Amino acid sequence: MTYDELNEFILNYLKNDITGRAIMLSGEWGVGKSHYIKNELKPFIIKKEKKCIIVSLYGLSDITEISKAIFLELHPLIKKLLPAKSTAQAVGKTLLNAVSNKIGFDIDNPSEETLKQLYESINLSGTLVILEDIERTQIEITKLLGYINNLCENDHAKVLLITNENELLMTYEGTNSEGKKVRYYTDSAIAYKRIKEKTVGDTVRFVCDFKSAIHTIIGSFGIYLNKYNTEKSIEDILNIFMRLNSFNLRAFIYGCQKCKNLFEFISDRNIIINDRIEEMIFYGVIAFTQRKSKDSNIKFDSDVYLSGRLGVDDKLPLFRFCYDYIEYQMISEEEIKKSVSYYSEYLKKGKWNSGRDKDLKVIKAHYVETENKVRKALLNIPKKIMDGSIPYHDYGVLANCVVAIRYDADIDFDIEEIIKPIIDSLKTISDNIDFESLFSSGYTISSNEGIEYFKKVKQRMKDALTGVYENDEFPYTPSEVKDYYKKLTKESREYLRRRGFAYKIDIKRLIFMLKHSSSEVISIIRSLFMELYSDDYTFRASEEDISALISIRDSLAVLSDYKQYDKIQKMQIKWFIQNLSDMVIAFGTKNSNK
């Protein structure tokens, strides 16, 4: 539901529901339930001339504590009647007993005037009672739901429960009669499910309108964060959330507060920072507070002023002084100036975070490491490229070394899983950098095949960095082949024919991919070759392409008896070999007739 739809749903419950049951809004912690209640729902209900009271059950240990909070929120007159430190309360007849002793009359023999005042003050008609943090109360859940049931049935209250229901439906692992591991509900979860059926009608899964929430939150911090309350900035913030897979609005509010405090400190002391530095502070803090909400133990490296690992990435890292302020509430003008000066020098020289990653260190020193350690590092590298842990200043050396590992050390792995993220990342870089400087401390490749392949990789990297890259590059992962084939238009197929296709194929990578491909994927690749090199087109293939077709055909022969294949896959390979042989014969005849 959108916020508007949810508001209307709750209003309809308030005005028209006659079931005598509460409703529930459930969502993960930090996703914006409280923000929605306070900033969207309550103003909407009041605008509709209805009453709305909000009570948090967080930490409450007794029913009377809830009664007090509701009763005092209900009517200002009742607040004055009760002593400030009173612990008992009431709403409607359910709460009357709890409050009577504190008000100072005998419930068994009240005066008519007292009863009149009390009953008038506890009229819940048209009032939405919102109880938050159901899962965080210390009250036994069955007692709490029994209390809520009395409010709804006896006092005709309309109650909205706000919770993270996953925390109420706890499970444990056990073994069933067949010896299989299964999860069972705990006794408390079973009891909760039983009484919930009687007490709660609809349960709505809360889906936050993050754009609206971010806009409202930033707006609440005034002039210091106004520049980030634009459509583009909100999109940037959402992209950070998605990149980190963290959508914690409490952490976002906390981050905004820290940014406001930092900007006030910088302004009050007339510290000069440019727009770029300000954006790094803001986005770095927003990213770090999201990371911290998922892992409270993340630490800053001790010997650096910037951390791409704790911020967004190398382009928007977290400053050390921001980390110290968030973690230790320490801030100084000197440390801010040192960090800004350090970053300015970094812009001139680059590489502030270069070479620091532990897996990259293994890759660079692969020639003295164990094969097992190298393989583990290779598995970790793609994710680190994508999340910014490895800065682009290291891409050249990284590419150089992984090619050496693949071709010199002859360690069999899908090198494209590393090269492709490098290429994709380089396409997004707007900084002016010296391309050749990326390769200044590389490893010397010895095999001719590796040298030739590395030349192609360097060209691909250069094209990606300068924006001169093609969108028709053959993928070497089975999951991408089908999409690649579907996206090829008539024009792009013709372009591939004229430009040449087979000679650009990395045969080792192709064979490696085919070993892990289904019969469907093998068939798609066959179809691609047949369309590009079919006998009915008159263009004569280049000698390079014909030679490549022969090499691919001969290399496929090793897959004819590949043990991991089933009979259908082997049949597809057999057909593929025959198709390539037919192409070579056809092109040999055409070229001999030139």
Backbone hydrogen bonds, N-H to C=O, Kabsch-Sander energy under -0.5 kcal/mol:
donor,donor_aa,acceptor,acceptor_aa,energy
6,L,2,T,-2.7
7,N,3,Y,-2.8
8,E,4,D,-2.2
9,F,5,E,-2.1
10,I,6,L,-2.4
11,L,7,N,-2.5
12,N,8,E,-2.3
13,Y,9,F,-1.8
14,L,10,I,-2.4
15,K,11,L,-2.3
16,N,12,N,-2.8
17,D,12,N,-0.5
17,D,13,Y,-1.6
22,A,199,T,-2.8
23,I,159,V,-2.2
24,M,202,D,-2.6
25,L,161,L,-3.2
26,S,204,V,-2.6
27,G,163,T,-1.9
31,V,28,E,-1.4
36,Y,32,G,-2.3
37,I,33,K,-2.5
38,K,34,S,-2.5
39,N,35,H,-2.4
40,E,36,Y,-2.2
41,L,36,Y,-2.5
42,K,37,I,-2.6
44,F,40,E,-1.5
45,I,41,L,-2.7
46,I,42,K,-2.5
47,K,43,P,-2.2
48,K,44,F,-1.3
49,E,46,I,-2.1
50,K,45,I,-1.8
51,K,126,G,-2.3
53,I,128,L,-2.4
55,V,130,I,-2.8
57,L,132,E,-2.3
59,G,136,R,-1.6
60,L,57,L,-1.9
65,E,62,D,-1.0
66,I,62,D,-1.0
66,I,63,I,-0.5
67,S,63,I,-2.3
68,K,64,T,-2.4
69,A,65,E,-1.9
70,I,66,I,-2.7
71,F,67,S,-2.9
72,L,68,K,-2.6
73,E,69,A,-1.6
74,L,70,I,-1.8
75,H,71,F,-1.0
78,I,75,H,-0.8
79,K,75,H,-1.1
80,K,76,P,-1.3
81,L,77,L,-1.3
82,L,78,I,-1.7
86,S,83,P,-1.8
90,A,67,S,-0.8
95,L,91,V,-1.3
95,L,92,G,-0.8
96,L,92,G,-0.8
97,N,93,K,-0.6
99,V,95,L,-1.6
100,S,96,L,-1.8
101,N,97,N,-0.7
102,K,99,V,-0.5
103,I,99,V,-1.5
104,G,100,S,-1.5
105,F,100,S,-1.3
107,I,105,F,-0.7
109,N,106,D,-1.3
115,L,111,S,-2.4
116,K,112,E,-2.4
117,Q,113,E,-2.3
118,L,114,T,-2.5
119,Y,115,L,-2.9
120,E,116,K,-2.2
121,S,117,Q,-2.0
122,I,118,L,-1.4
123,N,120,E,-0.9
124,L,122,I,-0.7
127,T,124,L,-2.2
128,L,51,K,-2.7
129,V,127,T,-0.6
129,V,158,K,-2.9
130,I,53,I,-3.0
130,I,128,L,-0.7
131,L,129,V,-0.6
131,L,160,L,-2.5
132,E,55,V,-2.7
132,E,130,I,-0.6
134,I,162,I,-1.6
136,R,133,D,-1.3
137,T,134,I,-0.9
138,Q,60,L,-2.8
139,I,60,L,-0.7
144,L,140,E,-2.4
145,L,141,I,-2.5
146,G,142,T,-1.8
147,Y,143,K,-2.2
148,I,144,L,-2.4
149,N,145,L,-2.4
150,N,146,G,-1.8
151,L,147,Y,-1.9
152,C,148,I,-2.2
153,E,149,N,-3.0
154,N,150,N,-2.2
155,D,150,N,-1.2
155,D,151,L,-0.6
157,A,151,L,-2.5
158,K,127,T,-0.9
159,V,157,A,-0.6
160,L,129,V,-2.8
161,L,23,I,-2.9
161,L,159,V,-0.5
162,I,131,L,-2.9
163,T,25,L,-2.2
163,T,161,L,-0.5
165,E,163,T,-0.7
167,E,164,N,-2.1
168,L,165,E,-1.4
169,L,165,E,-1.4
170,M,168,L,-0.7
172,Y,184,Y,-2.4
174,G,182,V,-3.6
176,N,180,K,-2.5
179,G,176,N,-2.0
182,V,174,G,-2.8
184,Y,172,Y,-3.0
186,T,170,M,-2.2
190,I,186,T,-2.2
191,A,187,D,-2.4
192,Y,188,S,-2.3
193,K,189,A,-2.6
194,R,190,I,-2.0
195,I,191,A,-2.2
196,K,192,Y,-2.5
197,E,193,K,-1.4
198,K,194,R,-0.6
198,K,195,I,-0.5
199,T,195,I,-1.9
200,V,196,K,-3.4
201,G,22,A,-3.4
204,V,24,M,-3.1
206,F,26,S,-3.5
206,F,204,V,-0.5
208,C,206,F,-0.5
210,F,208,C,-1.3
213,A,209,D,-2.5
214,I,210,F,-3.2
215,H,211,K,-2.3
216,T,212,S,-2.2
217,I,213,A,-2.8
218,I,214,I,-2.7
219,G,215,H,-2.0
220,S,216,T,-1.4
221,F,218,I,-1.7
222,G,219,G,-1.3
224,Y,221,F,-0.7
225,L,222,G,-1.3
226,N,222,G,-0.6
226,N,223,I,-0.5
228,Y,225,L,-1.9
229,N,226,N,-2.0
234,I,230,T,-2.5
235,E,231,E,-2.0
236,D,232,K,-2.3
237,I,233,S,-2.4
238,L,234,I,-2.4
239,N,235,E,-2.4
240,I,236,D,-1.8
241,F,237,I,-2.3
242,M,238,L,-2.7
243,R,239,N,-2.6
244,L,240,I,-2.3
245,N,241,F,-0.8
246,S,241,F,-2.2
249,L,30,G,-4.6
249,L,247,F,-0.9
250,R,30,G,-0.5
252,F,248,N,-1.7
253,I,249,L,-2.8
254,Y,250,R,-2.4
255,G,251,A,-2.5
256,C,252,F,-2.7
257,Q,253,I,-2.3
258,K,254,Y,-2.1
259,C,255,G,-2.4
260,K,256,C,-2.6
261,N,257,Q,-2.3
262,L,258,K,-2.4
263,F,259,C,-2.9
264,E,260,K,-2.3
265,F,261,N,-2.2
266,I,262,L,-2.6
267,S,263,F,-2.4
268,D,264,E,-2.9
269,R,265,F,-1.3
270,N,267,S,-1.4
271,I,266,I,-2.3
273,I,271,I,-0.6
278,E,274,N,-2.2
279,E,275,D,-2.5
280,M,276,R,-2.1
281,I,277,I,-2.3
282,F,278,E,-2.5
283,Y,279,E,-2.8
284,G,280,M,-1.9
285,V,281,I,-2.2
286,I,282,F,-2.5
287,A,283,Y,-2.3
288,F,284,G,-2.4
289,T,285,V,-2.7
290,Q,286,I,-1.4
291,R,287,A,-2.6
292,K,288,F,-3.0
293,S,289,T,-1.4
294,K,290,Q,-0.8
294,K,291,R,-1.0
295,D,291,R,-2.0
298,I,295,D,-1.3
304,V,301,D,-1.0
307,S,318,L,-1.6
311,G,307,S,-1.4
312,V,316,L,-2.7
313,D,316,L,-0.6
318,L,307,S,-2.4
320,R,305,Y,-2.6
323,Y,319,F,-1.9
324,D,320,R,-2.6
325,Y,321,F,-1.7
326,I,322,C,-2.3
327,E,323,Y,-3.0
328,Y,324,D,-2.5
329,Q,325,Y,-1.1
330,M,324,D,-1.5
336,I,332,S,-1.7
337,K,333,E,-2.2
338,K,334,E,-2.2
339,S,335,E,-2.2
340,V,336,I,-2.4
341,S,337,K,-2.4
342,Y,338,K,-2.5
343,Y,339,S,-2.4
344,S,340,V,-2.0
345,E,341,S,-2.0
346,Y,342,Y,-2.1
347,L,343,Y,-2.1
348,K,344,S,-1.0
349,K,345,E,-2.5
350,G,346,Y,-4.1
354,S,351,K,-0.7
356,R,353,N,-1.3
361,K,357,D,-2.0
362,V,358,K,-1.5
363,I,359,D,-2.3
364,K,360,L,-2.7
365,A,361,K,-1.6
366,H,363,I,-1.4
368,V,365,A,-2.0
369,E,366,H,-1.2
374,V,370,T,-2.1
375,R,371,E,-2.7
376,K,372,N,-2.0
377,A,373,K,-2.0
378,L,374,V,-2.5
379,L,375,R,-1.8
380,N,376,K,-1.2
381,I,377,A,-1.5
384,K,380,N,-1.5
385,I,381,I,-2.2
386,M,382,P,-2.1
387,D,383,K,-2.3
388,G,384,K,-0.5
388,G,385,I,-0.7
389,S,384,K,-1.2
390,I,384,K,-1.5
394,D,391,P,-2.1
395,Y,392,Y,-1.4
397,V,438,L,-0.7
398,L,394,D,-2.5
399,A,395,Y,-3.0
400,N,396,G,-2.5
401,C,397,V,-2.5
402,V,398,L,-2.6
403,V,399,A,-1.9
404,A,400,N,-1.8
405,I,401,C,-2.6
406,R,402,V,-2.2
407,Y,403,V,-2.8
408,D,404,A,-2.1
409,A,404,A,-2.0
411,I,405,I,-2.1
412,D,410,D,-0.6
413,F,411,I,-0.7
415,I,413,F,-1.3
417,E,414,D,-1.5
418,I,415,I,-1.6
419,I,415,I,-2.4
420,K,416,E,-2.4
422,I,418,I,-1.4
423,I,419,I,-2.5
424,D,420,K,-2.9
425,S,421,P,-2.3
426,L,422,I,-2.4
427,K,423,I,-1.6
428,T,425,S,-1.4
429,I,426,L,-1.0
433,I,431,D,-0.8
435,F,433,I,-0.9
437,S,434,D,-0.8
438,L,434,D,-0.6
438,L,435,F,-1.7
439,F,436,E,-1.6
440,S,437,S,-1.2
442,G,439,F,-1.2
445,I,443,Y,-0.6
451,I,447,S,-2.4
452,E,448,N,-2.4
453,Y,449,E,-2.2
454,F,450,G,-2.6
455,K,451,I,-1.7
456,K,452,E,-1.5
457,V,453,Y,-2.2
458,K,454,F,-2.8
459,Q,455,K,-1.9
460,R,456,K,-2.4
461,M,457,V,-2.6
462,K,458,K,-2.5
463,D,459,Q,-2.8
464,A,460,R,-2.3
465,L,461,M,-2.3
466,T,462,K,-2.0
467,G,463,D,-0.8
468,V,463,D,-1.7
469,Y,467,G,-0.9
480,E,477,T,-1.7
481,V,477,T,-0.8
481,V,478,P,-0.7
482,K,478,P,-0.6
484,Y,480,E,-2.2
485,Y,481,V,-2.6
486,K,482,K,-2.3
487,K,483,D,-2.0
488,L,484,Y,-0.8
488,L,485,Y,-0.6
489,T,487,K,-0.6
493,R,489,T,-2.2
494,E,490,K,-2.0
495,Y,491,E,-2.2
496,L,492,S,-2.1
497,R,493,R,-2.1
498,R,494,E,-2.4
499,R,495,Y,-2.8
500,G,496,L,-2.0
504,K,501,F,-1.3
505,I,501,F,-0.5
505,I,502,A,-1.5
507,I,505,I,-1.0
510,L,506,D,-2.4
511,I,507,I,-2.8
512,F,508,K,-2.4
513,M,509,R,-2.5
514,L,510,L,-2.7
515,K,511,I,-1.8
516,H,512,F,-0.6
516,H,513,M,-1.4
517,S,514,L,-1.5
522,I,518,S,-2.3
523,S,519,S,-2.2
524,I,520,E,-2.1
525,I,521,V,-2.3
526,R,522,I,-2.4
527,S,523,S,-2.5
528,L,524,I,-2.1
529,F,525,I,-2.2
530,M,526,R,-2.6
531,E,527,S,-2.3
532,L,528,L,-2.1
533,Y,529,F,-2.3
537,Y,534,S,-1.2
541,A,539,F,-0.5
546,I,542,S,-2.4
547,S,543,E,-2.6
548,A,544,E,-2.1
549,L,545,D,-2.6
550,I,546,I,-2.1
551,S,547,S,-2.1
552,I,548,A,-2.7
553,R,549,L,-2.5
554,D,550,I,-2.6
555,S,551,S,-2.2
556,L,552,I,-1.9
557,A,553,R,-0.8
557,A,554,D,-0.6
558,V,555,S,-1.1
559,L,556,L,-1.8
560,S,557,A,-1.2
562,Y,559,L,-1.6
565,Y,562,Y,-1.6
570,K,566,D,-1.9
571,M,567,K,-1.9
572,Q,568,I,-2.1
573,I,569,Q,-2.1
574,K,570,K,-2.2
575,W,571,M,-2.4
576,F,572,Q,-2.4
577,I,573,I,-2.6
578,Q,574,K,-2.0
579,N,575,W,-2.8
580,L,576,F,-2.4
581,S,577,I,-2.2
582,D,578,Q,-2.4
583,M,579,N,-2.1
584,V,580,L,-2.5
585,I,581,S,-2.4
586,A,582,D,-2.5
587,F,583,M,-2.9
588,G,584,V,-2.3
589,T,585,I,-2.1
590,K,586,A,-2.3
591,N,587,F,-2.8
592,S,588,G,-1.6
593,N,589,T,-0.8
593,N,590,K,-0.8
594,K,591,N,-1.2
